[in-house]
Amino acid sequence: MVTDTENFLHFHVNDIPHLSAIILFGLQQMLVCFSALLVTPYLLSNMLCAGAETIAIRVQLIAATFVTTGIATILQTTFGLRLAILHGPSFAFLPALHTFEEMYPCTQDTDTSLWKEKMQLISGSLFLAVLIMPIMGVTGLVGKISKHIGPITIVPMLVLLCIGTVPDIEEKISLHWISIIEILLLIIFVVLLEDVEVSIPGYSFSKKQFFTTKMRIFSQFPYLLGICLAWFLCWLLTVTNIEPTGGPARTDRNESTFVFHSTPWIQVQYPMQFGFPQFSFPLVIAFTASTVAVMIESVGNYGICAQISQQGSPPSSSINRAFVVEGVGSMLAALMGCGTGVTTYSENIAIMQVTKVTSRITMQCAGLLLILIGVFSKAAAFLAMIPEAIIGGVLAAGMSMICGVAFANLQTVDLRLSRNLTIVGLSIVLGCTIPVHFEKHGLHTGHKTMDDVLGTLLKMRMLVGGLIAFCLDVMARGATRKQRGLEGRLKREGVAVERDGFVFSSWANQTILKIPSITRLPVVPSEKKIRRVEEMRSKRVEENVLEDKF
């Protein structure tokens, strides 16, 4: 049972805190996603087989990722779902990148000068694949399909995503034992020290005196603290020469230091900076499958964010608009060379549950800070100096968080029904078994293109398990929508208009009403809903005037 204390929010979606609070909350949201933004640039820069240029490419990818994340976040919070949502590189695209890695493996004979052509191939294939997002949003299909996508579909997909990244985690952790230290630090911070409050000193200019405030820094900034401490330990190993020259945990590797000193202080990232995009049909198919998985994952995250923000279930028009904007963000990510599309970060949604702050403007502030760091390329070069061995621990902890969030989705599902348990279990098992079979034996239809396309799809755990779960959940009888977890959220009628984050501002509604034909678009609320919102606002203003008089 949810208590009033658990329902309490310090700041609702439309609330605007004090400027200092906006900056602090925005900084906190940025720091929460900080480590996750570094994983993809590290992985992708290694897949390009660029040799001595790997570190320099990594700097560009980090900067491009930060800029893209900031822009996508601002667009989503302003024009898309209009809740406090942060968009960043999606790990769901890693299976597609593994397909690319299988097509172009790094060997001793690999020509390291061809890395730009490989980047263009990834960018073009990803760009074509993510076009499905805005198309599904503009046509309104995603809003209709989302009504049938529930936790029973989402949970197996997220679990299979985590299972699919196990080889990557093992590869990175095996580089050096510092990865184990990183994981242990994160376990200590998140599990053992979660409720520990630390006194933080400060100074009040208005009162002209020092003060202390208590914060749960271990639970709010575990990744940042873990990276900093592990990085410091790597520095100690370097200055004491315990780590041999050229070792993966050294902080003074020649290529990293050279790139840091040669990188300009400010460098603007722009689309197609690696050249004009190229295309590969099998790679397009792989990225398309990942895009479908991301869309299903986002449907669940949008619902969770709305629930935490006390907004009720998102309207179909908001869902459609959110995917149009998410598609635009993913298209920008493709052209910028990020290597993956964007998705909603569950960690940032989780921190809102802890802080009780769901204000839209704080997330917009986080987006602006991310853009500034991306433009300040010296900061990106500094982050690229993080020893690669540390990233293994970060990736392991990040996937653990995603897996935990996945199971949290089941809280609205009736797990007493054998139907629900069977679908979840079967989809996870078959989602692992079928891809393993085709990885070992391959597909032989007699048509090479068909073999490549179907073989790519059947090797993707998220797609196989997700489709099995979705089909069984829709077709199998024996459970109501509530028992399937599709009606476990708040109703829209209980949200006051002044706190409704989904509705547009009055001037935007008045502009839309001047062109009634716009309201027929799936991404725009109906004319009836807009007029009802404006009537409620007018009524609220009249009530406030009467209260002031008496």
C-alpha positions in Angstrom: 0.0 0.0 0.0 1.4 3.4 -1.0 1.4 6.0 1.8 0.9 9.8 1.5 4.6 10.2 2.4 5.6 8.1 -0.6 3.3 10.1 -2.8 4.7 13.4 -1.7 6.8 15.4 -4.2 9.0 18.3 -3.4 8.6 19.7 -7.0 6.0 18.6 -9.6 6.6 18.5 -13.3 5.5 22.1 -14.0 7.1 23.6 -10.8 10.1 25.9 -11.2 12.4 25.8 -8.2 14.9 28.5 -7.3 17.8 29.0 -9.8 20.4 27.5 -7.5 18.1 24.4 -6.9 17.6 24.0 -10.6 21.3 24.0 -11.3 22.0 21.5 -8.4 19.2 19.1 -9.4 20.3 19.4 -13.0 23.9 18.7 -12.1 22.8 15.7 -10.1 20.8 14.2 -13.0 23.8 14.8 -15.3 26.2 13.0 -12.9 23.8 10.0 -12.6 24.1 9.3 -16.3 27.7 10.4 -16.6 29.2 6.9 -16.4 26.7 5.3 -18.8 27.5 7.9 -21.5 31.2 6.7 -21.5 30.5 3.0 -22.2 29.4 3.2 -25.8 32.3 5.5 -27.0 34.8 3.1 -25.4 33.3 0.1 -27.0 32.7 1.6 -30.4 36.2 3.2 -30.7 37.6 -0.3 -30.2 35.3 -1.8 -32.9 36.6 0.6 -35.5 40.1 -1.0 -35.5 41.7 2.5 -35.8 45.0 1.6 -34.3 46.9 4.6 -33.0 44.0 6.9 -33.7 41.6 5.0 -31.3 42.0 7.5 -28.4 41.5 10.5 -30.6 38.4 9.0 -32.0 37.2 8.1 -28.5 37.5 11.8 -27.6 35.3 12.8 -30.5 32.7 10.1 -29.7 32.5 11.2 -26.1 32.0 14.8 -27.0 29.4 13.9 -29.7 27.6 11.6 -27.2 27.3 14.4 -24.6 26.1 16.9 -27.1 23.5 14.5 -28.6 22.3 13.5 -25.2 21.8 17.1 -24.1 19.9 18.0 -27.3 17.7 14.9 -27.2 16.9 15.5 -23.6 15.9 19.1 -24.1 13.7 18.2 -27.1 12.0 15.4 -25.3 11.2 17.4 -22.2 10.0 20.4 -24.2 8.2 19.0 -27.2 7.9 15.2 -26.6 6.5 13.5 -23.6 7.1 16.8 -21.6 8.1 15.0 -18.4 11.5 15.0 -16.7 13.0 12.4 -19.1 16.8 12.1 -19.9 17.8 10.5 -23.2 21.2 8.8 -23.7 22.9 6.1 -25.8 20.9 2.8 -25.6 22.6 -0.4 -24.7 19.9 -2.2 -26.7 21.9 -1.4 -29.8 24.9 -3.3 -28.6 23.7 -6.6 -30.3 23.6 -4.7 -33.6 27.1 -3.4 -33.0 28.2 -7.0 -32.3 26.8 -7.8 -35.8 29.1 -5.1 -37.2 32.0 -6.5 -35.2 31.4 -10.0 -36.7 31.3 -8.5 -40.2 34.5 -6.5 -39.7 36.6 -8.2 -37.0 39.8 -6.6 -35.8 42.8 -8.7 -36.8 46.6 -8.2 -37.3 46.0 -7.7 -41.0 43.2 -5.1 -40.6 43.8 -1.8 -42.4 43.6 0.8 -39.7 43.1 3.6 -42.2 39.6 2.4 -43.1 38.0 3.4 -39.8 36.1 6.4 -41.3 34.4 4.1 -43.9 33.3 1.8 -41.0 31.9 4.7 -39.1 30.0 5.9 -42.1 28.6 2.4 -42.5 27.4 2.4 -38.9 26.0 5.9 -39.1 24.0 5.3 -42.3 22.6 1.9 -41.3 21.6 3.3 -37.9 20.0 6.4 -39.5 17.8 4.3 -41.8 16.8 1.9 -39.0 15.7 4.6 -36.5 13.4 6.2 -39.1 10.8 3.7 -37.9 10.5 5.7 -34.6 9.1 9.0 -36.1 7.1 7.1 -38.7 5.4 5.1 -36.0 4.8 8.2 -34.0 3.5 10.4 -36.8 1.1 7.7 -38.0 -0.2 7.0 -34.4 0.6 3.3 -34.6 2.9 3.3 -31.6 0.2 4.9 -29.4 -2.2 2.1 -30.3 0.3 -0.7 -30.0 1.6 0.6 -26.6 -1.8 -0.2 -25.1 -1.0 -3.9 -25.5 2.7 -3.7 -24.4 3.0 -4.4 -20.7 5.6 -5.7 -18.1 5.2 -9.3 -19.4 6.8 -8.2 -22.7 9.2 -5.6 -21.3 10.8 -7.7 -18.5 12.1 -10.6 -20.7 13.5 -8.1 -23.2 15.5 -6.2 -20.5 16.7 -9.4 -18.9 17.8 -10.8 -22.3 19.6 -7.5 -23.0 21.6 -8.0 -19.8 22.4 -11.6 -20.7 23.5 -10.6 -24.2 26.1 -8.2 -22.7 27.7 -10.8 -20.5 30.6 -11.5 -23.0 31.4 -7.7 -23.2 31.4 -7.5 -19.4 33.7 -10.5 -19.1 36.0 -9.1 -21.8 36.4 -5.8 -20.0 36.6 -7.2 -16.5 39.3 -9.7 -17.6 41.6 -6.8 -18.6 42.6 -6.0 -15.0 41.6 -6.7 -11.4 40.7 -3.0 -11.0 37.4 -3.8 -12.5 36.6 -6.1 -9.6 37.5 -3.2 -7.2 35.1 -0.9 -9.2 32.3 -3.4 -8.8 33.0 -3.9 -5.1 33.0 -0.2 -4.5 29.6 0.2 -6.3 28.2 -2.7 -4.2 29.4 -1.0 -1.0 27.9 2.4 -2.0 24.6 1.2 -3.3 23.8 -1.7 -1.0 25.7 -1.2 2.3 26.0 2.6 2.5 22.7 3.5 0.9 21.1 5.2 3.9 24.3 6.7 5.3 24.2 10.5 5.5 27.4 12.5 5.2 27.7 16.1 6.5 28.6 18.5 3.7 30.0 21.9 4.7 28.8 25.1 3.0 28.7 28.8 3.3 25.6 31.1 3.3 26.4 34.5 1.8 23.1 35.9 3.0 23.6 34.9 6.6 27.4 35.2 6.4 28.1 32.0 8.2 29.2 28.4 7.6 26.8 25.5 7.8 26.5 21.8 7.3 23.9 19.8 5.5 23.5 16.0 5.3 23.3 14.2 2.0 23.1 10.5 1.0 26.0 10.9 -1.4 26.7 7.2 -1.6 23.2 6.3 -2.9 22.9 9.5 -5.1 26.4 9.4 -6.7 27.6 5.8 -6.5 29.0 5.6 -10.1 30.8 8.9 -9.9 32.4 8.1 -6.5 33.3 4.6 -7.8 35.0 5.8 -10.9 36.9 8.5 -9.0 38.2 6.1 -6.4 39.1 3.4 -8.9 40.8 6.0 -11.1 42.7 7.3 -8.0 43.8 3.8 -7.3 45.0 3.4 -10.9 47.1 6.6 -10.4 48.7 5.1 -7.3 49.5 2.0 -9.2 51.1 4.2 -11.9 53.2 6.5 -9.7 54.5 3.5 -7.7 55.2 1.5 -10.9 53.3 -1.5 -9.5 51.4 -1.5 -12.8 53.9 -2.3 -15.6 54.5 0.2 -18.4 51.7 0.0 -21.0 49.4 -1.8 -18.6 45.6 -1.4 -19.0 45.4 0.3 -15.5 48.1 2.9 -16.0 47.0 6.6 -16.2 50.0 7.8 -18.2 49.7 5.8 -21.4 51.4 7.8 -24.1 48.5 7.9 -26.5 46.0 9.1 -23.9 48.4 11.9 -22.7 49.2 13.0 -26.2 45.6 13.2 -27.2 44.7 15.2 -24.1 47.4 17.8 -24.8 46.7 18.0 -28.5 42.9 18.4 -28.2 41.6 22.0 -28.5 39.8 23.5 -25.6 36.6 24.1 -27.6 35.4 22.0 -30.5 31.9 22.0 -31.9 30.5 18.6 -32.9 28.3 18.5 -36.0 26.4 15.9 -38.0 28.3 13.9 -40.6 31.6 14.9 -39.1 33.0 11.5 -40.1 31.8 11.7 -43.7 28.7 11.0 -45.7 26.7 7.9 -44.3 26.9 4.6 -46.1 24.6 1.6 -45.8 24.8 -2.2 -45.3 21.5 -4.2 -45.6 22.3 -6.8 -42.9 23.4 -4.0 -40.6 20.2 -2.0 -41.2 18.2 -5.1 -40.3 20.2 -5.6 -37.1 19.7 -1.9 -36.1 16.0 -2.1 -37.0 15.5 -5.0 -34.6 17.3 -3.1 -31.9 15.1 -0.1 -32.6 12.0 -2.1 -32.1 13.4 -3.4 -28.8 14.2 0.2 -27.7 10.7 1.3 -28.5 9.1 -1.4 -26.4 11.5 -0.5 -23.5 10.7 3.2 -23.8 6.9 2.4 -23.5 7.6 0.9 -20.1 9.9 3.7 -19.0 7.5 6.4 -20.1 4.8 4.7 -17.9 7.1 4.4 -14.9 8.2 8.1 -15.2 4.6 9.2 -15.5 3.7 7.2 -12.4 6.6 8.6 -10.3 5.6 12.1 -11.5 2.0 11.5 -10.4 0.8 12.1 -14.0 -1.2 9.0 -14.6 -1.0 7.0 -17.8 0.5 9.0 -20.7 -2.2 9.9 -23.4 -1.7 8.4 -26.9 -0.9 11.7 -28.4 2.0 12.2 -25.9 3.3 8.7 -26.6 3.2 9.3 -30.3 4.9 12.7 -29.9 7.5 11.2 -27.6 8.6 8.6 -30.2 8.8 11.3 -32.9 11.2 13.3 -30.8 13.1 10.1 -29.7 13.4 9.2 -33.3 14.8 12.7 -34.1 17.3 12.3 -31.3 18.3 8.9 -32.6 18.7 10.2 -36.1 20.9 13.0 -34.7 22.9 10.4 -32.8 23.4 8.4 -36.0 24.7 11.4 -38.0 26.9 12.5 -35.1 28.6 9.1 -35.1 27.5 8.0 -31.6 26.9 4.4 -32.9 23.6 3.9 -31.1 20.2 5.5 -30.9 18.9 7.2 -27.7 16.6 5.9 -25.1 15.2 6.8 -21.7 17.6 6.3 -18.8 16.1 4.2 -16.0 18.7 5.4 -13.6 17.5 9.0 -13.9 13.9 8.0 -13.4 15.0 6.1 -10.3 16.8 9.1 -8.8 13.6 11.1 -9.1 11.9 8.5 -6.9 14.6 9.1 -4.3 14.8 12.9 -4.5 11.0 13.5 -5.0 11.9 16.1 -7.6 10.2 15.6 -11.0 10.5 19.2 -12.3 10.9 19.4 -16.1 13.2 22.4 -16.0 15.8 20.6 -13.8 16.2 17.9 -16.6 16.4 20.7 -19.2 19.2 22.2 -17.1 20.9 18.7 -17.2 20.6 18.7 -21.0 22.2 22.1 -21.2 25.1 21.1 -19.0 25.7 18.0 -21.1 25.9 20.2 -24.2 28.4 22.5 -22.6 30.7 19.6 -21.6 30.4 18.2 -25.1 31.5 21.5 -26.7 34.3 21.8 -24.1 36.3 19.1 -25.8 39.2 19.2 -23.3 36.7 17.7 -20.8 36.0 14.9 -23.3 39.7 14.3 -23.7 40.1 14.1 -19.9 37.3 11.5 -19.6 38.9 9.5 -22.4 41.9 9.1 -20.1 39.9 6.8 -17.8 41.6 3.4 -17.9 39.6 1.0 -20.0 39.7 -1.6 -17.2 37.5 0.6 -15.1 34.7 0.6 -17.8 34.3 -3.1 -17.2 33.1 -2.5 -13.7 30.8 0.4 -14.8 29.2 -1.7 -17.5 28.6 -4.6 -15.1 27.0 -2.3 -12.5 24.9 -0.5 -15.2 23.6 -3.8 -16.5 22.8 -5.0 -13.0 20.7 -1.8 -12.5 18.8 -2.4 -15.8 18.2 -6.0 -14.8 16.9 -4.9 -11.4 14.6 -2.3 -12.9 13.3 -5.0 -15.3 12.1 -7.1 -12.4 10.6 -4.1 -10.7 8.2 -3.8 -13.6 6.6 -7.1 -12.4 5.1 -5.4 -9.3 1.9 -4.6 -11.2 1.6 -8.1 -12.6 -0.4 -10.9 -10.9 2.4 -13.5 -10.4 0.0 -15.9 -8.8 -1.2 -16.8 -12.3 0.8 -19.7 -13.9 0.0 -18.1 -17.3 2.1 -15.0 -16.5 4.9 -16.9 -15.0 5.1 -19.3 -17.9 5.2 -16.6 -20.5 8.0 -14.7 -18.8 10.0 -17.8 -18.1 9.5 -19.3 -21.6 10.4 -16.1 -23.4 13.6 -15.8 -21.5 14.7 -19.4 -22.0 13.8 -19.5 -25.7 15.3 -16.0 -26.1 18.6 -17.5 -25.1 18.2 -20.9 -26.7 17.2 -19.9 -30.3 20.0 -17.4 -30.8 22.6 -19.8 -29.5 21.4 -22.5 -31.9 21.7 -20.2 -35.0 25.1 -18.9 -33.8 26.4 -22.5 -33.8 24.6 -23.9 -36.9 23.7 -20.9 -39.0 20.8 -20.6 -41.5 20.8 -22.3 -44.9 17.8 -21.4 -47.0 19.7 -21.4 -50.3 19.5 -17.6 -50.6 22.4 -15.7 -49.2 20.6 -12.4 -48.6 17.8 -14.2 -46.8 20.3 -16.1 -44.7 22.0 -12.9 -43.7 18.8 -11.1 -42.8 17.0 -13.9 -40.9 20.3 -15.1 -39.4 20.9 -11.6 -38.0 17.4 -11.4 -36.5 17.4 -14.9 -35.0 20.7 -14.2 -33.2 19.3 -11.2 -31.4 18.1 -12.3 -27.9 16.0 -9.2 -27.2 14.1 -9.5 -30.4 13.4 -13.2 -30.2 12.4 -13.2 -26.5 10.4 -10.0 -26.8 8.4 -11.2 -29.8 7.6 -14.5 -28.1 6.5 -12.7 -24.9 4.4 -10.1 -26.8 2.6 -12.7 -29.0 1.9 -15.0 -26.1 0.7 -12.2 -23.8 -1.7 -10.9 -26.4 -3.0 -14.2 -27.6 -3.2 -16.3 -24.4 -6.4 -16.0 -22.4 -6.8 -16.5 -18.7 -5.9 -13.0 -17.4 -7.5 -9.6 -17.3 -5.6 -6.4 -18.4 -5.1 -5.6 -14.7 -3.6 -9.0 -14.0 -1.3 -8.5 -17.0 -0.1 -5.2 -15.5 -1.7 -3.0 -18.1 -4.0 -1.1 -15.7 -1.8 -0.6 -12.7 -1.3 3.1 -13.0 -3.1 6.2 -11.9 -6.1 7.5 -13.9 -5.7 10.7 -15.8 -8.8 12.2 -14.3 -7.1 12.6 -10.9 -4.4 15.0 -12.2 -5.1 18.8 -11.6 -4.6 20.9 -14.7 -2.0 23.1 -13.2 0.1 20.0 -12.5 -0.6 18.2 -15.7 2.8 17.8 -17.4 1.4 16.4 -20.7 -0.7 19.5 -21.6 0.6 22.4 -23.6 0.8 25.9 -22.4 -2.2 28.2 -23.0 -0.5 30.2 -25.8 0.3 26.9 -27.6 -3.2 25.6 -27.2 -4.7 28.8 -28.5 -2.4 28.7 -31.5 -3.5 25.1 -32.2 -7.2 26.0 -31.9 -6.8 28.6 -34.6 -5.9 25.8 -37.0 -8.4 23.0 -36.0 -7.1 20.6 -38.7 -3.8 20.2 -36.7 -5.8 18.4 -33.9 -6.4 15.5 -36.3 -2.7 14.6 -36.2 -1.9 11.7 -33.9 0.8 13.7 -32.2 -1.6 16.5 -31.1 -4.4 16.2 -28.5 -8.0 16.4 -29.9 -9.7 19.7 -30.1 -12.2 18.6 -27.4 -9.4 17.8 -25.0 -7.6 21.1 -25.6 -10.8 23.1 -25.1 -11.5 21.2 -21.9 -8.0 22.0 -20.6 -8.5 25.7 -21.3 -11.9 25.7 -19.7 -10.4 24.1 -16.6 -7.6 26.7 -16.5 -10.1 29.6 -16.8 -12.2 28.1 -14.0 -9.1 27.8 -11.9 -8.2 31.5 -12.5 -11.7 32.5 -11.5 -11.4 30.5 -8.3 -8.1 32.1 -7.4 -9.6 35.6 -8.0 -12.5 34.8 -5.6 -10.1 33.5 -3.0 -8.0 36.7 -3.2 -11.2 38.8 -2.7 -12.3 36.9 0.4 
